[in-house]
Amino acid sequence: MKDVREDFLVFGSPRIEGEEMEEVLDSLRSGWIGTGPKVARFEEMFREYKGCAHAVAVSSCTAALHLSMLAAGLQPGDEVVVPTMTFAATANAVIHAGGRPVLADCDRRTMNLDPAELERRITPRTRAVIPVHFAGRPCDMDAITGIASRHGLKVIEDAAHAVEAEYHGRKVGTFGEMGCFSFYVTKNVVTGEGGMVVTDNGEYADRIKVMALHGMTRDAWRRFSDSGYRHYQVVYAGFKYNMTDLQAALGIHQLPRVDLWWERRRVIWERYDRAFQDLPVFTPPAPEPGTRHAFHLYTLLLDTEGAGISRDRFLAEMTLRNIGVGVHYVALHLHPYYQQAYGYRRGDFPAAEWISDRTVSLPLSAKLTDEDVEDVIEAVRGILSDGV
Ligand SMILES: *Cc1c(COP(=O)(O)O)cnc(C)c1O
């Protein structure tokens, strides 16, 4: 193949700069590598970015979702509506909090939770809903919060893809009781591993803070500071979900660049859109009016009938051309665990299945050079317009 680049283009490789590296070294030199002042600084920066009352840093978005479910008071057997088109962590958080994830189909065009589906899945046991702002596209929050308030449901947003997203002038993650963010390596802001819960409710924030560190009272966070030894009390059988200063050292330099890099991904996004117009694919629809898309994932939907190639063959062909690709996602109800535990099967959620069988995520990191972007385009066009 003449269009193979020399080195493998890793999917979702993060952009890390000198300031982060210096900050990590500074933490190492100081000896303060656990939870400390840099975590507090990152929380304050993120809180300000979101314009909310509280931000609590944790070890991952999975931890953020788990603690949010517990803080919301989920009881054994309580049901939480979760889109089937999401990552496993969204549903697993419900399960680990003792609840039951009730899956719902997505809108085939936006890939977000279909509000009509949400309404259809509500039972007397439903306590909450977790909208996922898929690929960075804000969910229809007017419809979702409307349904939630009519049925007395709590809204906990999974905003792992959507740090920068806005809906009708308001930041995503601030619509529900709590909003959960991820700083995993492939996400828009990275700390290696890391997450954040934002909320305007001080009680939720306190509960999450306590539960994230062994269930020890708030002062425990300052236990090793220079103000001397402090006794702590354990008030809950908590978890070990705290973020460390080594992680926050990355975050405090990533966050100020978040809009700059959003702009870079927007440019790549539009380049892809133009490059694939004539191919047997469905490119992502334009962002809805009055919203800001976070441009986290560029998901191409293969017109598998028109293209004469399966999605999995396409993935293999991209890899042969040294381009890393992703699949976001194979819907949860197609995975063995949820089928065995809850009886879901293929046929239950047609829109999510249609996407699951066709979707491919292309590299979309601010780290990509213009040449990288052209390599991706050349590979896609080579496979789909010349045949294989
Ligand atoms: C990445 C992701 C998570 C989990 O985030 P971690 O920080 O890796 O725990 C949860 N939900 C969605 C939609 C994600 O993409």
The ligand as an ORCA input file, in Angstrom:
! r2SCAN-3c Opt
* xyz 0 1
  C     -14.329      7.601     29.750
  C     -15.757      7.501     30.148
  C     -16.140      7.189     31.450
  C     -15.168      6.758     32.503
  O     -14.189      7.669     32.727
  P     -12.885      7.235     33.565
  O     -12.301      8.532     33.973
  O     -12.023      6.454     32.632
  O     -13.348      6.429     34.714
  C     -17.480      7.228     31.771
  N     -18.416      7.526     30.846
  C     -18.080      7.801     29.574
  C     -19.150      8.152     28.602
  C     -16.740      7.772     29.183
  O     -16.415      8.008     27.912
*
